[in-house]
Amino acid sequence: MSRRNRKLYRDTEDQKIGGVCSGLARYFDLDPLLVRVAFVAALVFGGGSLVAYILLWWLVDPAPEGYWADEDRADDRDDDAFPPPSIARDADEDADEDAA
């Protein structure tokens, strides 16, 4: 699902504290661990991330029940529409062999 069709939610299914980092990670297609480490690093080196985390926890709604499952199914459908380049290349080579 493209980001244009998404809405930022807190991920209450994969939350450690409030689900903010996990929700941001899902929105931007990142690993939640990467976002959590970035928040902790910003906290250690500047402290502003604590205020940002609390504000996002307060402002961003939790995801509705089943939202992530629906989004994951939509992503799976999108992935099936466009095979990875290696698979497409293998299919082209097979077609060339059949033609010869």
Backbone hydrogen bonds in HBPLUS format (Angstrom, degrees):
<---DONOR---> <-ACCEPTOR-->    atom                        ^
c    i                          cat <-CA-CA->   ^        H-A-AA   ^      H-
h    n   atom  resd res      DA  || num        DHA   H-A  angle D-A-AA Bond
n    s   type  num  typ     dist DA aas  dist angle  dist       angle   num
A0005-ASN N   A0002-SER O   3.09 MM   3  5.70 143.1  2.23 113.6 121.8     1
A0006-ARG N   A0003-ARG O   3.06 MM   3  5.01 155.0  2.13 102.3 110.2     2
A0010-ARG N   A0061-ASP O   2.90 MM  51  6.07 160.7  1.93 140.7 146.6     3
A0063-ALA N   A0010-ARG O   3.01 MM  53  5.77 151.1  2.09 163.1 155.3     4
A0011-ASP N   A0019-GLY O   3.01 MM   8  4.65 152.9  2.09 133.4 125.7     5
A0023-GLY N   A0019-GLY O   2.98 MM   4  5.95 151.5  2.06 138.1 146.3     6
A0024-LEU N   A0020-VAL O   2.91 MM   4  6.17 159.0  1.95 153.8 159.5     7
A0025-ALA N   A0021-CYS O   2.88 MM   4  6.04 156.4  1.94 146.3 153.4     8
A0026-ARG N   A0022-SER O   2.96 MM   4  6.19 157.6  2.01 147.1 152.4     9
A0027-TYR N   A0023-GLY O   3.00 MM   4  6.16 155.5  2.06 144.6 151.6    10
A0028-PHE N   A0024-LEU O   2.99 MM   4  6.19 158.1  2.04 152.1 156.7    11
A0030-LEU N   A0025-ALA O   2.79 MM   5  4.61 168.3  1.80 138.8 142.7    12
A0029-ASP N   A0026-ARG O   3.41 MM   3  4.97 163.1  2.44  95.1  99.7    13
A0034-LEU N   A0031-ASP O   3.00 MM   3  5.38 126.3  2.30 109.3 122.2    14
A0035-VAL N   A0031-ASP O   3.38 MM   4  6.84 154.9  2.45 151.8 158.3    15
A0036-ARG N   A0032-PRO O   2.91 MM   4  6.16 160.3  1.95 153.0 158.9    16
A0037-VAL N   A0033-LEU O   2.88 MM   4  6.06 160.4  1.92 150.1 155.2    17
A0038-ALA N   A0034-LEU O   3.01 MM   4  6.20 155.3  2.07 143.2 150.1    18
A0039-PHE N   A0035-VAL O   2.97 MM   4  6.25 155.0  2.03 148.1 154.3    19
A0040-VAL N   A0036-ARG O   2.98 MM   4  6.27 160.1  2.02 150.6 155.8    20
A0041-ALA N   A0037-VAL O   2.83 MM   4  5.99 162.3  1.86 152.6 157.9    21
A0042-ALA N   A0038-ALA O   2.92 MM   4  6.05 159.6  1.96 146.4 152.1    22
A0043-LEU N   A0039-PHE O   2.93 MM   4  6.12 143.5  2.07 139.2 149.7    23
A0044-VAL N   A0040-VAL O   2.90 MM   4  6.18 157.4  1.95 152.1 157.3    24
A0045-PHE N   A0041-ALA O   2.92 MM   4  6.07 163.8  1.94 153.4 157.7    25
A0046-GLY N   A0042-ALA O   2.86 MM   4  5.50 130.4  2.11 136.1 145.1    26
A0047-GLY N   A0042-ALA O   2.89 MM   5  6.15 156.0  1.95 140.5 146.2    27
A0052-ALA N   A0048-GLY O   3.07 MM   4  6.36 163.7  2.10 150.8 155.9    28
A0053-TYR N   A0049-SER O   2.75 MM   4  5.82 158.6  1.79 146.0 151.9    29
A0054-ILE N   A0050-LEU O   3.02 MM   4  6.19 166.2  2.04 147.7 151.2    30
A0055-LEU N   A0051-VAL O   2.94 MM   4  6.13 160.4  1.98 149.7 155.5    31
A0056-LEU N   A0052-ALA O   2.86 MM   4  6.05 164.2  1.88 152.4 156.9    32
A0057-TRP N   A0053-TYR O   2.83 MM   4  5.98 154.5  1.89 149.0 156.8    33
A0058-TRP N   A0054-ILE O   3.06 MM   4  6.22 146.8  2.17 141.1 149.3    34
A0059-LEU N   A0055-LEU O   2.77 MM   4  5.96 154.9  1.83 152.4 160.1    35
A0060-VAL N   A0056-LEU O   2.84 MM   4  5.42 166.5  1.86 144.2 148.3    36
A0067-TYR N   A0064-PRO O   3.05 MM   3  5.46 161.4  2.08 139.1 137.0    37
A0070-ASP N   A0066-GLY O   3.12 MM   4  6.34 160.3  2.16 152.8 157.5    38
A0071-GLU N   A0067-TYR O   3.01 MM   4  6.26 157.1  2.07 147.6 154.3    39
A0072-ASP N   A0068-TRP O   2.84 MM   4  5.99 157.5  1.89 148.9 154.9    40
A0073-ARG N   A0069-ALA O   3.03 MM   4  6.24 154.9  2.10 145.2 151.5    41
A0074-ALA N   A0070-ASP O   3.05 MM   4  6.30 152.4  2.13 143.5 151.1    42
A0075-ASP N   A0071-GLU O   2.89 MM   4  6.19 151.1  1.98 147.9 156.1    43
A0076-ASP N   A0072-ASP O   2.97 MM   4  6.21 152.2  2.05 145.2 152.4    44
A0077-ARG N   A0073-ARG O   3.09 MM   4  6.38 152.7  2.16 144.8 151.5    45
A0078-ASP N   A0074-ALA O   3.04 MM   4  6.31 155.7  2.10 145.5 152.0    46
A0079-ASP N   A0075-ASP O   2.92 MM   4  6.16 153.1  2.00 149.2 156.3    47
A0080-ASP N   A0076-ASP O   3.13 MM   4  6.35 146.9  2.25 143.6 151.4    48
A0081-ALA N   A0078-ASP O   3.25 MM   3  5.35 135.9  2.46  97.6 108.9    49
A0087-ILE N   A0084-PRO O   3.05 MM   3  5.52 124.8  2.37 112.0 124.9    50
A0088-ALA N   A0084-PRO O   3.10 MM   4  6.42 163.1  2.13 156.1 161.5    51
A0089-ARG N   A0085-PRO O   2.80 MM   4  5.93 156.4  1.85 151.0 157.5    52
A0090-ASP N   A0086-SER O   2.99 MM   4  6.14 157.6  2.04 141.5 147.3    53
A0091-ALA N   A0087-ILE O   2.97 MM   4  6.20 154.9  2.04 147.9 154.6    54
A0092-ASP N   A0088-ALA O   3.02 MM   4  6.28 149.9  2.11 143.7 151.6    55
A0093-GLU N   A0089-ARG O   2.98 MM   4  6.28 154.5  2.05 149.8 156.5    56
A0094-ASP N   A0090-ASP O   2.97 MM   4  6.22 157.0  2.03 148.0 154.1    57
A0095-ALA N   A0091-ALA O   3.03 MM   4  6.22 151.3  2.11 142.4 150.0    58
A0096-ASP N   A0092-ASP O   2.99 MM   4  6.25 150.4  2.08 144.6 152.5    59
A0097-GLU N   A0093-GLU O   3.00 MM   4  6.27 153.5  2.07 148.3 155.1    60
A0098-ASP N   A0094-ASP O   3.02 MM   4  6.24 154.0  2.09 145.1 151.9    61
A0099-ALA N   A0095-ALA O   3.06 MM   4  6.24 146.2  2.18 142.3 150.8    62
A0100-ALA N   A0096-ASP O   3.16 MM   4  6.37 137.8  2.35 139.5 149.7    63
